[in-house]
Each structure stands twice: as C-alpha cells, then as structure tokens.
Amino acid sequence: MENQEFKKMLKKRLDKTSYNQPIHETKGGTSVKIGRIVKVSGPLVTAEGMEDANIQDICRVGHLGLIGEIIEMRKDIASIQVYEETSGIGPGEPVETTGEALSVELAPGIVSQMFDGIQRPLNKFKEVSQSDFLVRGTNVDALDREKEWEFIPTASVGQEVEAGDIIGYVQETKVVQHKIMVPYGVKGKLVKVEAGNFKIEDTVYQIETESGVRDFNLIQRWPVRRGRPYKVKKNTEVPMLTGQRVIDTFFPVTKGGAAAVPGPFGAGKTVVQHQIAKWADVDIVVYVGCGERGNEMTDVLNEFPELIDPTTGESIMERTILIANTSNMPVAAREASIYTGITIAEYFRDMGYNVAIMADSTSRWAEALREMSGRLEEMPGDEGYPAYLGSRIAEYYERAGRVETLGSDGREGTITAIGAVSPPGGDTSEPVTQNTLRVAKVFWGLDATLAQKRHFPSMNWLTSYSLYDPEVGKYMDENVHANWSEFVQHAMNTLQEEASLEEIVRLVGLESLSERDRLTMMTAKMLREDFLQQNAFDDVDTFSSREKQYRMLELILTFEKEARRAMKLGSYYAEIIDGTEDVRDRIARSKYIPESEIARFDEIREQIKTDIEKTIQHGGMTHA
C-alpha cells in the first residue's frame, strides 16, 4: 500500500516538472525561468536551464526548497552545493535562483546567539521545526524581527556622513555597545534620525544621497565570501593576553595576528581554543565549531554562561557569538561556516573593536572542500585536497589583521584568527598544516608525548614558534617590565640546553653531568613543571595575568642566579638542593597564588636569597 502511494507521489512530481518543457513562474508580473535537477550526488546537485543564474547565487533546490549555492557554471548547467541533507530529492524537481549571494544579516541580536553554518539561529530553528534535528526546508530569519531595541543617536541632522560613520548605538548586551554604521557605498547628508525603541527592520534614519533621500534601518547584509572594506591595514604590535603562560610568555600572538594550533587526537586543541575564547583580552569572541564533536559545543554552552570575564566582571557569554556546524550536520554548510564567522568578526572590527575568531577545526573545513572538489571531478592535489586549498586558507587568514576602518573618525579595529588543525596521526607535514603555516605567523605545536605525560597545555617548546616575538618583546619591555624579553630568552635557552643534555643523561645517567649542568637540568625542570604546566580546570591556575607570569618566571630565574652564585663561592649542588627544599616547594605552588595576593611573591623571593645565603655559610667553603 505504501509503495503505491509513493509511486503516485513520484508521478505527481514528474508531471509537475516535465523533462521536455522549461518551467516558468510569474513573480511580480515578470516571468522567471526555473531550472530542473538532472543529477544528485550527495551534497552536490546538478541542474539544467540555469542560464539566468550566476556563480555564488543562492538557490532553492527541489520541492522542499533546500538552500544551496552555485559553485560552478557550464553553459546552462549549474553545480549547486546544498547546505541541507539531499536524500529524497531527485531529477526533474525545480531549482530556483534568488539572484543573491550567500550573505549574513548584521544587526543587533547577533551577540550571545548560537547559529549554524549559514546563520540560522539554532534555538529559533528548534522552536519552528518542533524537532531536535535540522528539519529540511525550514525557513528561519537569522535575527529576531519582533524584538525592540533602544536606539541612541550620536550623529545630528544636517551632518555630512560617509560609509562607516557611526549614526548611533544600541546597548546590545551589558558589555557590547552595538554601533550602527552607515552602509558601504552610501554618502550624503543626514536629514532625519530618531531616538527610541525600534525593531531591526524599522526605518531609523534617512540620508540625502546623490540619487535622492534613502531610508535606513538597523540591518546590514554582507556576502560572506567577500571581505568587508577598510581604509588601511597596519602592522600589529600589541600582544593579546590569553592568560596561558606558555603562550603569553614564549609564543605570543598579537591583536590582529594569526595563529595555528596543530595537534593529534587528544592533545588538547579544543581546550586551548576554549581557554583563549574564555580569557583573551578582546571585546568580542566568535567561536566556530567546524565539523568537531557535538559534545565540545555542549561544553561551551554549559561553561561559558557561568564564567566571569576578568576584564568586565560579566558573563563571558555577553561578548561571545557561537557558530556550530558539528560533525553530524550537513557537510557543505561546514565549508560556509568559517566565512560566516569571519564576516561577523569583520563587522564588529569595523565598529572599532578587538575581535578574536576561533576556528575548530580548519582540517574539517578542508575535508568539506575536498569532498565537494571530488564530486565536481576536479583534478586533485596533495592527498586528494583541491589544488586551490592553499589560496583558500590564505584568503581566510588574510581577513584577520589590524585596520583603520571606514568612517571619518579614524577608528582602529583588529581581528585575531586562531585556527585549530587536526592532522591525521599528528603528521604536521600534511597539506592543511603546511598551507596554514605559510600564512600564520604563530605555530603552537601540540605534542602527543607531552599529552601522554599529562603535561598540559601540551605545546612543544622546541618546535613551536612565534614570529611576533621581536614586536611583543619590545612592547613588554616598555609596558610591563624592562627585563621581560631578557628573562624569556634566558628561560628558552635553558629549555633548549636541557634538550641537548638529555641525550647524555639517557646514555650515561644524571650523575655523569657537571654540577653546573645539573643545575641547568633542575632549572629547566622547574620551568617545565612549575611554569609551563597549567591546569585549565583549576579556578586559580586557569588564568595568569602578565604581572603574575613575570613574577613566577622571576622566582625560578632568581633561584638559578642565586644557586650559581653559591656554586661560585664553593657550595655543592647537593647542598643547594638540600638547603632549598622548602622554598622550591613554595615556588612550585606559586601558580596557585590568587591575583589578589600577588605580594606573596616578594616573600618567596626573599626566602630564596635567605636560604641560599644559609647554604653558602654552612657549605663547602666553610668546611674547607
């Protein structure tokens, strides 16, 4: 019986869309040609009769009206990347082009929201579809059309304005002031602006342009694959504080920089991303969960509302935008999710904010590219990835940076892009990692061996690097402590020296080393265990301010300096170790000193000097 009904339904569909006749529909008095599906191959749909369409146009595919984007045109045949599940649609069904590129809506209501890869709000989606799953063909507005926002104008009537000028603002959350800017390509005299409560589609101001008076509301739309314009791109200088000691001290990233976090399964990429999203000293965080596990986004949703931002004292969620396109969601939307995220980041950058965007992970995005490329039957490059993989990755990271925005007030904004990379088996020579390292100036290489030893964050200090070191060192010397870069350089040299001494220790044992080398090994051990190791799940240790990082490093290097002085005066390594047991324990525990009790570091420093002095007095030279 069910089979009979299915056949009837199929016949109806085929009758509706005859293979021989082009389909025409009348819209607003004009005839619009509708294409027809000729082939369905997973997320790729091929349609004929699409000569009126253009590449990057959004289409409605099949009777269900699935959202898709044209990625290739050959004569009248379009290849469409469908952002929803395509099972059940087949040849003969209609395809209608909208004539618009894939765009995001930019208006009050973005912050604190969770969207999917093509900016559909997941909470609203669930309400409309009455399902915990993504029901196909569901139409949902990206932003709430009914909510009213209090608009406060800052520009006055009669003022000459241009693209990027701020007309007024909406207090979107407790910490984010959403600035309403003149859209790109608009210039003229402000003839009307009103204060009051408005929905995002209500007319709020009018500008007299060359072509006449135009009405403007609170919404801007922008195509995701095109970077938003700016005046000038500038060099980045100011480091971004993440609260993670291994990053801020040894491998810093600047506001407006780009960093890559490659690492094998279980090395802690997502935790590093979460930590930066939680504690980075930026105004806005855009977190893109791209093809990763759903439970990781669940962790974000559960944790972030409860966490308090140290700079604002409000919930971290008040400045966070989440884009979730997890591994169980349609694969093609994964490819769009990163562009959606970076476009939203650019919008807030244009307001003059510092923005950080986390992409977790770009490998899954590259896999979506590879799948689509394979279905288009393009010539494959390395490991099956498309030949244009490198340019696509570069295109994404180059949208980060520090810029002078459009507008007459000379605002500056930054986007810091941090991308996790998941190379199979931790092999960083694979194409996605290599192409990322070409454009990203910071490499935080996570190490499986360190992760197995439970050393987190598992960043390998011998392979990781930051090309921003000179600029950051100069900034820190001027603004934090004059000998910051000297301390960092000395600590790094100690760790590298330890690596070369380890070879000898493995062969002939620790006892074979000289006293000086044994002290080097001890200092390196303190740097590794007491400084670089950090517990993300401890309330105190999860975040370290720059001052605390400096004080911790100073304690370890003061210990080394005083111990070397004692050796020069004739003390033995064993005597120093015995005489400083208590103070070394206090140095190890210094990471758990709260930020409010930072004066305790001075006590420990004085104790180091006192204990070493006692060792000198009772040691080698006294008994000689």
C-alpha positions as CSV (number, residue, x, y, z in Angstrom):
1,M,0.0,0.0,0.0
2,E,2.8,2.4,1.0
3,N,4.6,1.6,-2.2
4,Q,1.5,2.5,-4.3
5,E,1.3,5.9,-2.6
6,F,5.0,6.5,-3.2
7,K,4.5,5.8,-6.9
8,K,1.6,8.2,-7.1
9,M,3.6,10.9,-5.4
10,L,6.5,10.4,-7.7
11,K,4.2,10.6,-10.8
12,K,2.8,13.9,-9.5
13,R,6.3,15.3,-9.1
14,L,7.3,14.2,-12.5
15,D,4.1,15.6,-14.1
16,K,4.7,18.9,-12.3
17,T,8.2,19.2,-13.8
18,S,8.3,17.8,-17.3
19,Y,11.7,17.0,-18.6
20,N,11.0,18.4,-22.0
21,Q,9.5,21.7,-21.1
22,P,11.2,24.6,-19.4
23,I,9.4,25.8,-16.3
24,H,8.3,29.4,-16.0
25,E,6.8,31.1,-12.9
26,T,5.4,34.5,-12.7
27,K,6.7,36.8,-9.9
28,G,5.7,40.4,-9.6
29,G,4.5,40.5,-13.2
30,T,7.7,39.1,-14.7
31,S,8.3,35.5,-15.9
32,V,11.1,33.8,-14.1
33,K,12.7,30.7,-15.6
34,I,13.1,27.8,-13.2
35,G,15.9,25.2,-13.7
36,R,15.5,21.4,-13.3
37,I,17.6,18.9,-11.3
38,V,19.4,16.4,-13.6
39,K,21.7,14.7,-11.0
40,V,22.0,14.4,-7.2
41,S,25.4,13.3,-5.8
42,G,25.4,13.7,-2.0
43,P,25.6,17.5,-1.2
44,L,26.2,18.3,-4.9
45,V,23.2,18.8,-7.1
46,T,23.4,19.5,-10.9
47,A,20.6,21.5,-12.5
48,E,20.0,22.5,-16.2
49,G,18.2,25.5,-17.5
50,M,20.1,27.8,-15.2
51,E,21.4,30.3,-17.8
52,D,19.8,33.2,-15.8
53,A,21.9,32.4,-12.7
54,N,25.4,33.4,-11.7
55,I,28.2,31.7,-9.7
56,Q,27.7,32.2,-5.9
57,D,24.0,32.7,-6.2
58,I,21.8,31.2,-3.6
59,C,19.2,28.7,-4.9
60,R,16.1,27.0,-3.6
61,V,16.5,23.3,-4.6
62,G,13.7,20.8,-5.1
63,H,10.1,20.9,-3.9
64,L,11.4,21.2,-0.3
65,G,13.2,24.5,-1.2
66,L,16.6,23.4,0.2
67,I,19.2,26.1,0.5
68,G,22.1,25.8,-2.0
69,E,24.9,27.9,-3.6
70,I,26.1,27.7,-7.2
71,I,29.8,26.8,-7.2
72,E,30.2,26.1,-10.9
73,M,28.5,27.0,-14.2
74,R,28.9,25.3,-17.6
75,K,26.7,26.9,-20.2
76,D,23.2,26.5,-18.7
77,I,24.2,23.7,-16.3
78,A,24.8,24.7,-12.7
79,S,26.6,22.7,-10.0
80,I,25.0,23.6,-6.6
81,Q,26.5,23.0,-3.2
82,V,23.4,22.2,-1.0
83,Y,23.6,23.2,2.7
84,E,21.0,20.7,3.8
85,E,20.5,16.9,3.6
86,T,19.7,16.0,-0.1
87,S,18.3,12.5,0.4
88,G,14.9,12.0,-1.2
89,I,15.2,14.8,-3.8
90,G,15.7,13.6,-7.4
91,P,15.9,14.5,-11.1
92,G,13.1,16.7,-12.5
93,E,12.5,18.7,-9.4
94,P,12.6,22.5,-9.8
95,V,15.6,24.8,-8.9
96,E,15.0,28.5,-8.4
97,T,17.8,31.1,-8.1
98,T,17.3,34.0,-5.7
99,G,19.9,36.2,-7.5
100,E,21.7,36.9,-4.2
101,A,25.0,35.7,-2.9
102,L,25.3,33.8,0.5
103,S,25.1,36.7,2.9
104,V,24.8,37.3,6.7
105,E,22.5,39.7,8.4
106,L,24.4,42.2,10.6
107,A,22.3,43.9,13.2
108,P,21.6,44.0,17.0
109,G,20.7,40.5,18.2
110,I,23.9,38.7,17.0
111,V,25.8,38.6,20.3
112,S,25.2,35.7,22.7
113,Q,23.5,33.8,19.9
114,M,24.2,30.3,18.5
115,F,23.9,29.9,14.8
116,D,24.5,27.1,12.3
117,G,27.0,27.4,9.4
118,I,24.6,29.6,7.3
119,Q,23.5,31.8,10.2
120,R,20.2,30.1,11.1
121,P,19.7,30.6,14.9
122,L,19.5,27.1,16.4
123,N,17.1,28.0,19.3
124,K,14.6,29.5,16.9
125,F,15.1,26.7,14.4
126,K,14.2,24.2,17.2
127,E,11.0,26.2,18.0
128,V,9.9,26.4,14.4
129,S,10.6,22.8,13.4
130,Q,9.5,21.3,16.7
131,S,12.5,18.9,16.5
132,D,15.9,18.5,18.0
133,F,17.3,17.9,14.5
134,L,17.7,20.1,11.4
135,V,14.4,19.6,9.6
136,R,14.9,20.3,5.9
137,G,13.3,23.1,4.1
138,T,12.7,25.1,7.3
139,N,12.8,28.9,6.8
140,V,14.0,30.9,9.8
141,D,15.1,34.5,9.9
142,A,18.7,34.9,11.0
143,L,17.8,37.6,13.6
144,D,14.6,38.3,15.6
145,R,12.3,40.7,13.7
146,E,10.0,41.3,16.6
147,K,12.3,42.4,19.4
148,E,12.6,46.1,20.0
149,W,16.0,47.8,20.7
150,E,16.6,51.2,22.2
151,F,18.5,53.2,19.7
152,I,20.5,56.3,20.9
153,P,21.7,58.6,18.1
154,T,25.1,60.2,18.3
155,A,25.1,62.0,14.9
156,S,22.9,65.0,14.3
157,V,20.6,66.1,11.5
158,G,22.4,68.1,8.8
159,Q,25.7,66.3,9.3
160,E,27.6,65.1,6.3
161,V,28.2,61.3,6.6
162,E,30.0,58.7,4.7
163,A,30.3,54.8,4.7
164,G,31.4,53.6,8.1
165,D,30.4,56.7,10.1
166,I,28.5,55.9,13.3
167,I,24.9,57.2,13.4
168,G,24.2,55.9,16.9
169,Y,24.3,52.8,19.0
170,V,22.2,50.1,20.7
171,Q,23.2,48.6,24.0
172,E,23.0,45.0,22.8
173,T,24.4,43.3,26.0
174,K,25.8,44.6,29.2
175,V,29.3,44.8,27.7
176,V,28.7,45.2,23.9
177,Q,27.6,48.6,22.5
178,H,26.4,47.8,19.0
179,K,27.3,50.8,16.8
180,I,25.0,51.5,13.9
181,M,27.2,52.4,10.9
182,V,26.4,54.0,7.5
183,P,26.4,51.1,5.0
184,Y,29.2,50.7,2.4
185,G,28.8,52.8,-0.7
186,V,26.5,55.4,0.9
187,K,27.4,59.1,1.3
188,G,25.4,62.2,1.9
189,K,23.6,64.5,4.4
190,L,21.8,63.1,7.4
191,V,18.3,64.5,7.1
192,K,16.4,62.5,9.8
193,V,17.5,60.4,12.8
194,E,15.2,59.4,15.7
195,A,15.9,58.1,19.2
196,G,13.6,55.5,20.6
197,N,12.7,51.8,20.5
198,F,12.8,50.2,17.1
199,K,12.6,46.7,15.5
200,I,15.6,46.0,13.3
201,E,13.5,46.5,10.1
202,D,12.1,49.9,11.1
203,T,13.4,53.0,9.5
204,V,15.7,54.7,12.0
205,Y,17.5,57.4,9.9
206,Q,17.4,59.0,6.4
207,I,20.3,60.2,4.3
208,E,20.1,62.5,1.3
209,T,22.3,60.9,-1.3
210,E,23.0,62.0,-4.9
211,S,20.1,59.7,-6.1
212,G,17.6,61.2,-3.5
213,V,16.6,60.6,0.1
214,R,17.0,57.0,1.3
215,D,15.6,55.2,4.3
216,F,17.9,53.0,6.5
217,N,17.1,50.5,9.2
218,L,19.4,48.7,11.7
219,I,20.2,45.8,9.3
220,Q,23.2,45.5,7.0
221,R,23.6,42.4,4.7
222,W,27.1,41.4,3.5
223,P,28.2,38.5,1.2
224,V,30.3,36.1,3.3
225,R,32.9,35.3,0.6
226,R,33.9,38.9,0.2
227,G,36.0,40.7,2.9
228,R,34.5,43.9,4.3
229,P,36.4,47.0,3.1
230,Y,38.6,49.2,5.3
231,K,40.9,52.2,4.7
232,V,44.4,50.9,5.7
233,K,45.9,47.7,7.0
234,K,48.6,48.3,9.7
235,N,51.3,46.3,11.4
236,T,50.3,44.6,14.6
237,E,52.2,45.4,17.8
238,V,50.1,44.9,20.9
239,P,50.1,41.3,22.2
240,M,46.9,39.6,23.0
241,L,46.7,38.4,26.6
242,T,45.3,34.9,26.8
243,G,46.2,34.1,30.5
244,Q,48.1,30.9,29.3
245,R,51.7,31.2,30.4
246,V,53.3,29.1,27.6
247,I,51.5,31.4,25.0
248,D,51.9,34.8,26.6
249,T,55.5,34.4,27.6
250,F,57.1,32.2,25.0
251,F,54.9,32.2,21.9
252,P,52.7,35.3,21.9
253,V,50.2,36.3,19.3
254,T,49.4,40.0,18.6
255,K,46.0,41.6,18.4
256,G,45.4,41.3,14.6
257,G,47.7,38.3,14.3
258,A,47.1,34.7,13.1
259,A,48.0,31.5,14.9
260,A,47.7,27.8,14.1
261,V,47.2,25.1,16.7
262,P,48.0,21.7,15.1
263,G,48.0,18.6,17.1
264,P,47.0,14.9,17.1
265,F,43.8,13.5,18.6
266,G,43.7,14.0,22.4
267,A,46.5,16.6,22.6
268,G,44.1,19.4,23.8
269,K,43.4,21.6,20.7
270,T,39.8,22.3,21.8
271,V,40.8,23.1,25.4
272,V,43.4,25.6,24.1
273,Q,40.8,27.2,21.9
274,H,38.3,27.3,24.8
275,Q,40.9,28.8,27.1
276,I,41.6,31.6,24.7
277,A,37.9,32.2,24.0
278,K,37.4,32.5,27.8
279,W,40.3,34.7,28.9
280,A,41.6,36.6,25.8
281,D,41.5,40.4,26.5
282,V,39.4,41.2,23.4
283,D,35.9,42.8,23.1
284,I,34.2,40.1,21.0
285,V,34.9,36.4,20.6
286,V,33.5,34.4,17.6
287,Y,33.8,30.7,18.2
288,V,33.2,28.5,15.1
289,G,32.8,24.7,15.9
290,C,33.5,23.4,12.4
291,G,33.0,19.7,11.9
292,E,34.0,18.8,15.5
293,R,32.1,16.7,18.0
294,G,28.8,18.0,19.3
295,N,29.8,17.5,22.9
296,E,32.5,20.1,22.6
297,M,29.9,22.8,21.6
298,T,27.8,21.5,24.5
299,D,30.8,22.1,26.9
300,V,30.9,25.7,25.6
301,L,27.2,26.2,26.1
302,N,27.3,24.8,29.6
303,E,30.5,26.5,30.7
304,F,30.6,30.0,29.1
305,P,27.4,31.5,30.8
306,E,28.8,30.6,34.2
307,L,32.3,32.1,33.7
308,I,33.1,35.7,34.6
309,D,35.2,37.8,32.3
310,P,38.1,39.2,34.4
311,T,38.1,42.5,32.4
312,T,34.3,43.3,32.5
313,G,33.1,41.3,35.6
314,E,30.1,40.0,33.5
315,S,29.4,36.6,32.0
316,I,31.7,35.6,29.1
317,M,28.6,34.8,27.0
318,E,27.8,38.6,26.9
319,R,30.6,39.1,24.3
320,T,30.6,35.7,22.6
321,I,29.0,34.5,19.3
322,L,28.8,30.8,18.6
323,I,28.6,29.2,15.2
324,A,28.0,25.4,15.4
325,N,28.4,23.2,12.5
326,T,29.3,19.9,14.1
327,S,30.3,16.6,12.5
328,N,26.7,15.3,12.3
329,M,25.4,18.4,10.4
330,P,25.4,18.8,6.6
331,V,29.0,18.7,5.3
332,A,28.6,21.5,2.8
333,A,27.4,24.0,5.4
334,R,30.8,23.3,7.2
335,E,32.5,25.0,4.2
336,A,30.4,28.1,4.7
337,S,30.6,28.3,8.5
338,I,34.1,29.7,8.6
339,Y,33.2,32.5,6.2
340,T,30.1,33.3,8.2
341,G,32.2,33.6,11.3
342,I,34.9,35.8,9.8
343,T,32.3,38.2,8.2
344,I,30.6,38.7,11.6
345,A,34.1,39.3,13.1
346,E,34.8,41.9,10.4
347,Y,31.5,43.7,11.2
348,F,32.5,44.2,14.8
349,R,36.0,45.1,13.8
350,D,34.5,47.9,11.7
351,M,32.9,49.3,14.9
352,G,36.4,49.7,16.3
353,Y,36.5,46.5,18.5
354,N,39.2,43.9,19.0
355,V,37.8,40.6,17.9
356,A,39.1,37.0,18.2
357,I,37.8,34.3,16.0
358,M,38.4,30.6,16.9
359,A,38.0,28.0,14.1
360,D,37.9,24.5,15.5
361,S,39.0,22.9,13.2
362,T,40.1,24.1,9.8
363,S,41.0,20.5,8.8
364,R,37.3,19.5,8.9
365,W,36.6,22.6,6.7
366,A,39.3,21.5,4.3
367,E,37.8,18.0,4.2
368,A,34.4,19.5,3.2
369,L,36.3,21.3,0.4
370,R,37.9,18.0,-0.6
371,E,34.5,16.2,-0.7
372,M,33.0,18.9,-2.9
373,S,36.0,19.0,-5.2
374,G,35.9,15.2,-5.6
375,R,32.2,15.3,-6.6
376,L,32.9,18.1,-9.1
377,E,35.6,15.7,-10.6
378,E,38.3,18.4,-10.3
379,M,41.9,17.4,-10.6
380,P,43.1,16.5,-7.1
381,G,46.2,18.0,-5.4
382,D,48.2,16.6,-2.4
383,E,46.3,13.9,-0.5
384,G,43.2,14.5,-2.6
385,Y,42.7,18.1,-1.5
386,P,41.9,20.5,-4.3
387,A,44.7,22.4,-5.9
388,Y,43.3,25.7,-4.6
389,L,43.4,24.6,-0.9
390,G,46.4,26.9,-0.2
391,S,44.8,30.0,-1.7
392,R,41.5,29.4,0.2
393,I,43.3,29.0,3.6
394,A,45.4,32.2,2.8
395,E,42.2,34.1,1.8
396,Y,40.7,33.2,5.2
397,Y,43.7,34.2,7.4
398,E,44.3,37.4,5.4
399,R,41.0,38.7,6.5
400,A,42.5,38.9,10.0
401,G,44.7,41.9,10.9
402,R,44.7,45.4,12.4
403,V,43.0,48.0,10.2
404,E,41.9,51.6,10.2
405,T,38.2,51.3,9.5
406,L,36.0,53.2,7.1
407,G,34.5,56.4,8.5
408,S,35.7,59.9,9.3
409,D,36.8,59.3,12.9
410,G,39.9,57.2,12.2
411,R,38.8,54.1,14.3
412,E,41.0,51.1,14.6
413,G,39.8,47.5,14.9
414,T,41.6,44.1,14.9
415,I,40.7,40.5,14.2
416,T,42.9,37.8,15.6
417,A,42.4,34.5,13.8
418,I,43.3,31.3,15.7
419,G,42.7,28.1,13.8
420,A,43.0,24.5,15.1
421,V,44.3,22.0,12.7
422,S,43.8,18.2,13.1
423,P,46.4,16.5,11.0
424,P,45.8,12.7,10.8
425,G,48.2,10.9,13.2
426,G,49.7,14.3,14.3
427,D,51.7,14.5,11.0
428,T,52.3,18.2,10.5
429,S,53.8,17.7,7.0
430,E,50.3,17.2,5.6
431,P,48.8,19.9,3.2
432,V,46.4,21.7,5.6
433,T,49.0,22.2,8.3
434,Q,51.7,23.3,5.8
435,N,49.4,25.7,3.9
436,T,48.3,27.2,7.2
437,L,51.9,27.7,8.4
438,R,52.6,29.6,5.2
439,V,50.2,32.4,6.3
440,A,50.0,32.1,10.1
441,K,53.0,33.7,12.0
442,V,52.5,31.6,15.2
443,F,52.8,27.9,15.5
444,W,51.6,26.3,18.7
445,G,52.6,22.7,18.0
446,L,50.8,20.3,20.4
447,D,52.7,17.1,21.2
448,A,51.2,13.7,21.8
449,T,54.2,12.6,24.0
450,L,53.6,15.6,26.3
451,A,49.8,14.9,26.4
452,Q,50.5,11.3,27.4
453,K,52.7,12.6,30.2
454,R,49.7,14.8,31.3
455,H,51.7,17.9,30.6
456,F,49.0,20.5,29.5
457,P,48.9,22.7,27.5
458,S,50.9,20.2,25.6
459,M,52.8,22.8,23.4
460,N,56.2,21.6,22.4
461,W,58.6,24.5,23.3
462,L,61.2,23.2,21.0
463,T,59.1,23.1,17.8
464,S,56.6,25.9,18.5
465,Y,57.5,29.4,17.4
466,S,56.1,33.0,17.2
467,L,57.3,35.4,14.6
468,Y,55.8,38.3,16.6
469,D,58.5,37.8,19.3
470,P,60.5,41.0,18.5
471,E,57.5,43.3,18.5
472,V,56.0,41.7,21.6
473,G,59.3,41.7,23.5
474,K,59.7,45.5,22.8
475,Y,56.2,46.2,23.9
476,M,56.5,44.1,27.1
477,D,59.9,45.7,28.0
478,E,58.3,49.2,27.7
479,N,54.9,48.4,29.3
480,V,55.3,45.5,31.8
481,H,58.9,45.1,33.0
482,A,62.2,46.3,31.5
483,N,63.9,42.9,31.6
484,W,60.9,40.8,30.3
485,S,62.5,39.8,26.9
486,E,65.8,39.1,28.6
487,F,64.1,36.7,31.1
488,V,62.2,35.0,28.3
489,Q,65.3,34.5,26.2
490,H,67.2,33.1,29.1
491,A,64.4,30.6,30.0
492,M,64.1,29.5,26.4
493,N,67.9,28.9,26.2
494,T,67.7,26.9,29.4
495,L,65.0,24.6,28.0
496,Q,67.0,24.1,24.8
497,E,70.1,23.3,26.7
498,E,68.1,20.7,28.7
499,A,67.1,19.0,25.4
500,S,70.8,18.6,24.4
501,L,71.8,17.4,27.9
502,E,69.0,14.8,27.9
503,E,70.9,12.8,25.2
504,I,73.9,12.5,27.6
505,V,71.7,11.6,30.6
506,R,69.9,8.9,28.6
507,L,73.3,7.3,27.7
508,V,75.3,7.7,30.9
509,G,72.9,8.9,33.7
510,L,72.4,12.2,35.5
511,E,75.4,11.7,37.8
512,S,77.8,12.0,34.9
513,L,76.9,15.7,34.4
514,S,78.9,18.5,35.9
515,E,77.4,20.4,38.8
516,R,76.6,23.4,36.6
517,D,74.8,21.2,34.1
518,R,72.8,19.5,36.9
519,L,71.6,22.9,38.0
520,T,70.6,23.7,34.4
521,M,68.6,20.5,34.4
522,M,67.0,21.4,37.7
523,T,66.1,24.9,36.4
524,A,64.6,23.5,33.2
525,K,62.5,21.0,35.3
526,M,61.1,23.9,37.3
527,L,60.3,25.9,34.2
528,R,58.5,22.9,32.7
529,E,56.6,21.7,35.7
530,D,56.1,24.9,37.7
531,F,55.7,27.5,34.9
532,L,54.7,25.9,31.6
533,Q,52.3,23.3,33.0
534,Q,48.9,24.9,33.7
535,N,45.6,23.4,34.9
536,A,42.7,24.7,32.8
537,F,40.2,23.3,35.3
538,D,41.7,24.9,38.4
539,D,39.9,28.1,39.4
540,V,43.1,30.0,40.2
541,D,45.6,28.4,37.8
542,T,43.3,28.6,34.7
543,F,44.3,32.3,34.2
544,S,47.6,34.1,34.9
545,S,47.9,37.9,34.4
546,R,51.1,39.3,32.8
547,E,52.3,40.5,36.3
548,K,51.8,37.0,37.8
549,Q,53.6,35.4,34.8
550,Y,56.5,37.8,35.2
551,R,56.7,37.1,39.0
552,M,56.6,33.3,38.5
553,L,59.4,33.4,35.9
554,E,61.4,35.8,38.1
555,L,61.2,33.4,41.1
556,I,62.7,30.5,39.0
557,L,65.4,32.6,37.4
558,T,66.3,34.2,40.8
559,F,66.7,30.7,42.2
560,E,69.0,29.8,39.4
561,K,71.0,33.0,39.7
562,E,71.4,32.6,43.5
563,A,72.3,28.9,43.2
564,R,75.0,29.7,40.6
565,R,76.4,32.4,42.9
566,A,76.5,29.9,45.7
567,M,78.4,27.4,43.4
568,K,81.0,30.1,42.6
569,L,81.5,30.6,46.3
570,G,82.2,26.9,46.8
571,S,78.8,25.3,47.6
572,Y,78.0,21.9,46.1
573,Y,74.9,21.1,44.1
574,A,73.7,18.5,46.7
575,E,74.0,21.1,49.5
576,I,72.0,23.7,47.5
577,I,69.2,21.1,46.8
578,D,69.0,20.0,50.4
579,G,69.1,23.6,51.7
580,T,66.3,24.9,49.4
581,E,63.8,22.1,49.6
582,D,61.1,24.2,51.4
583,V,61.5,27.3,49.1
584,R,61.4,25.1,45.9
585,D,58.1,23.7,47.1
586,R,56.8,27.3,47.6
587,I,58.0,28.2,44.0
588,A,56.1,25.1,42.7
589,R,52.9,26.1,44.5
590,S,53.2,29.8,43.4
591,K,50.9,29.1,40.4
592,Y,48.0,28.7,42.9
593,I,48.6,32.2,44.5
594,P,45.4,34.3,43.6
595,E,45.9,37.5,41.6
596,S,44.7,39.5,44.7
597,E,47.7,38.1,46.8
598,I,50.4,38.8,44.4
599,A,52.6,40.4,47.1
600,R,53.3,36.9,48.4
601,F,55.8,36.5,45.5
602,D,58.1,39.1,47.2
603,E,58.2,36.9,50.3
604,I,59.2,33.8,48.3
605,R,61.9,35.8,46.5
606,E,63.4,37.0,49.8
607,Q,63.2,33.4,51.2
608,I,65.3,32.2,48.1
609,K,68.0,34.7,48.9
610,T,67.9,33.8,52.7
611,D,68.0,30.0,52.2
612,I,70.9,30.3,49.6
613,E,72.8,32.5,51.9
614,K,72.5,30.0,54.7
615,T,73.7,27.2,52.4
616,I,76.8,29.3,51.5
617,Q,77.6,29.9,55.1
618,H,77.2,26.2,56.1
619,G,78.5,24.7,52.9
620,G,81.7,23.9,51.0
621,M,83.9,26.9,51.7
622,T,83.1,26.9,55.5
623,H,84.4,23.4,55.8
624,A,87.3,23.8,53.5
